[in-house]
Amino acid sequence: MLSRSLISRCLCCGATQLTFTPVLWESLIKDWELSREEVDYIDRQQGFHCQTCGSNLRSMALASALMSNFKFLGTFAEFVQMPEVQSLHLLEINEAGSLTQFLSRLPRHSLGVYPNVDMMDLPYESSSFDIVCHSDTLEHVSDPVVGLSECYRVLKPGGLLAFTVPMILDRLTRSRHDLPSSYHGDPKMGREDFLVYTEYGSDAWQQVIQAGFEECRIVALEYPAALTLIAIKALKSDNDLRFPQLSQQELTPHLKRTAMEFTGERFIPQLDGIIKYEHLHRYGLALDFVSEAAVLDIASGEGYGSALLAKGAASVVGVDIDQDSVSHARTQYSHLTNLNFLVGSCSAIPLSDASVDVVTSFETIEHHDQHEEMMQEVKRVLKADGLLIISSPNRLVYSDEPGDINSFHVKELYYEEFLDLLKRHFQQVHTYGQKLAVGSWITSLTSSNQTKIKAYSGDVKAVSNRVSGLPAPLYFVAICSDRVEPLLETLDSTYLDPSDDLLVHLRKDWRADQAALQRSQLELVDSTKLTQQQQESLTEVREECKTLQANLEGAHQQIRSMETSKFWRLRSLWFRFKHKLG
């Protein structure tokens, strides 16, 4: 089943001019015996591309996989400018799609192109590269395991191999050595380097392990059209570093940069599901207000939100009370030159007066009880016409009704309390509600430059084009200002991550709950049967006891009858007489 993401911008250069052109030809489709669904996703992999830099979905997938190892959220063009990436030794085997134009900006980039460089006999010293990458090359290598083994050899311990191959996922890998010749590229040219030796299927990872790699995983930008294989050459010991000249504390970035631990208090980018939707939606809507602005993101936590805002703002300062979070954010997002992180609190913001245009405060106010002090500090650092965008959980719906207590929350607010607090400090306050709700979507099957979407609401009696109100929201979101002119901006919006369909998660959870319920029901049936069997056995034992009791009573009755009989009295006299006779 196809699972297409609505990619709205190029992950390599950031451009939004994306288009699609089919690339497969009939003879190749016939040679490979491709189904219509397979044709669709392979065409999309190769033919969906950026009109600006030329990157197709395959190149974007490889770029995305490389960036994911650094937890990097920007474009590939920005990624290669990171100081820690600039320090890496990277080998590109043949041109990795359109990525060469970006990889060539790395000072230690090496490009090996066939026939001058043969993947099965790489002309490089062992353990000389931090990263090796290639794209749709392996299928043209006569012995791919040997080729992968060479990649393993030239990688430093802890090094990373990232590559793509065209995979047909409903079949297994097969060699074409005994099949008619098949070529990629222009079928009329028949060049040797276009000759296909291997058709890859869902078991493509096996060759990676056979080549000596200790770890292999698949990164999916879009399933099944955009898959990348990542392989790691393991460190042999604590002293076996990828950079011999560096100390243990200076491991290469994709080993050193680890995800921040989730404690339940701060959201981190590795989380999926409802919590991701809630947090990213807030920062997404804030992007409309920060263009070329000086921004303060109070309680910035892991730093992902400040980094998102920095994509459009002139400058962003993330402030958090936790030193470890600030240190992590500084390292994680050091590539963004217009972003800084400082240690501070809501009641003591380390910025000068009237220094920012916008303050964002998401999931902050409930974590302390110094609400007045916070508002005073926000007003102090905001310029006269500045904006505050703030969220707060709805205490009635969040805590009271379900009877839940969030141990990280110090003081939650009811709507009246939240509104009263904001109105005491700002002339204009517009409030909104936020919660997860199920709806129906109709959008283009491919990416679109459309930024507005219609909303419909109603029932079987009437449906109209309008934004429905949101009763009983889980969170309140407000935009506040002291501007003289009315606030015309609106926060009415929706958020959707096409690569992480929340409904799919909920359905999986529901199915898991249903399966657990069915197991419990079966266990209950088994327990009931066992109880019934035990009850029946107990009844039988009781019946046997009653029978034995009756038999015992009968025996006692017989004994009493014997003792009162004439024979028994004569017998007693006889024994007494015999006893006297001695």
Secondary structure, DSSP 8 states (H G I E B T S, - for coil): --B-----S-TTT----EEE-----HHHHHHTT--HHHHHHHHHHHHEEETTT--BHHHHHHHHHHHHTTT--S-HHHHTTSHHHHT--EEEES--TTTHHHHTTSTTEEEE-TTTSBTTB--S-TT-EEEEEEES-GGGSSSHHHHHHHHHHHEEEEEEEEEE--B-TTS--EE-TTS---BSS-TTT--GGGB--EEB-TTTHHHHHHTT-SEEEEEEEEBTTEEEEEEE---SSTT--SSTTS-GGG--HHHH-------SSS--TT--SHHHHHHHHHHHHHGGG-TT-EEEEES-TTSHHHHHHHTTSSEEEEEES-HHHHHHHHHHTTT-TTEEEEE-BTTB-SS-TT-EEEEEE-S-GGG-S-HHHHHHHHHHHEEEEEEEEEEEEBHIIIIITTT---TT-S--B-HHHHHHHHHTT-SEEEEEEE----------SS---------EEEETTEEEES----SS-SEEEEEEE--SS------------TTS-HHHHHHHHHHHHHHHHHHHHHHHHHHHHHHHHHHHHHHHHHHHHHHHHHHHHHHHHHHHHHHTSHHHHHHHHHHHHHHHH-
